[in-house]
Amino acid sequence: MAKSVRPQNYAAEQIAYGLLVAALGCIWLLVELGWLHSSFPLGPLTIIIIGIVMLLPWLKKGG
């Protein structure tokens, strides 16, 4: 069986992406609960950022 080769900083990138998504989710939740007031549409922004985060490893490899 062939082992997949991943860059050494793969785990660090995954942790950073996870923290970013979690932070955006927390902010979105606070806005929905009315504890934080924002006129900026956080829902669509969160979905867009999650999509970009999922594409970044693919884009770094060159498609």
Summary of the structure (lengths in Angstrom):
residues: 63
radius of gyration: 15.5
end to end distance: 24.6
largest distance: 52.8
contacts: 113
relative contact order: 0.12
helix: 70%
strand: 0%
